[in-house]
Amino acid sequence: MVFTRLQRPLSTRVHFDSFAPWQNTVERAKLVIQGMVEKVGFLGILACASIPNPLFDLAGITCGHFLVPFWTFFGATLIGKAIIKMHIQKVFVILTFSEHHVLTMIKWIGYIPRFGPKVQVPFRHYLQKQKDKLHHRPEKQRYKDANWIQWLFEKLVTAMIIYFILSIINSLAQSYHKRLCRQQHAADKSGKADE
């Protein structure tokens, strides 16, 4: 539906500031990205690449559709992701996981009625274990217990890798089979033409 709107001429295209009442939030966001890339160009691509959003892939597809020059797209993406977005994420992680903010968060967990004080102590111990693992201090006790979440995550990643490999093998087998069928079909046609 959005793709057909993208193919309309510029004069008949729906502008991103006039939304139909039936459009949901995702479709509106797609139209905003399309309008931003189309109208603003380099700065629109830079804005899409700078903020953490899942619609940057749509911005890339839109740039390809509107034949935005490669170096314009690449330059805006490089500046947006490598410089601006990286600094935004770095500041967010530093502020979020600084010692002071983590201790404040643990203190606030204790204020939750009923289960707050019960969760506060195990959560504090868990964070201390993670911190000790990360810092590799030899004088402190090492925590060697692997929990079931880690085991489950490892199995999930392994299953995903196996599925990916099997899908590649399946795709290669299908393309090989299709090539053999075309060759056989071409040979059958040439054999019938000779008769």
Residue pairs with C-beta under 8 A, 6 or more apart in sequence:
1 27
2 27
2 30
2 31
2 34
5 13
5 14
5 31
5 34
6 13
6 34
6 62
6 65
8 14
14 20
14 31
15 35
16 28
16 31
16 32
16 34
16 35
16 36
17 35
19 28
19 31
23 31
29 55
30 55
30 58
33 48
33 55
33 58
33 59
33 62
34 58
34 62
36 44
36 47
36 48
36 59
37 44
37 45
37 48
37 59
37 62
37 63
37 66
37 68
38 44
38 62
38 66
40 47
41 68
41 72
42 72
42 75
42 76
43 76
44 59
45 59
45 63
45 68
45 72
45 73
45 76
45 77
45 80
46 76
46 79
46 80
46 84
47 80
48 55
48 56
48 59
48 80
49 56
49 59
49 76
49 77
49 79
49 80
49 81
49 84
49 85
50 80
50 81
50 84
50 85
50 88
51 85
51 88
52 85
52 88
52 89
60 73
60 77
63 73
95 101
102 127
106 120
106 123
106 124
106 127
109 116
109 119
109 120
109 123
110 116
110 117
110 120
112 119
129 143
132 140
132 141
132 142
132 143
133 142
133 143
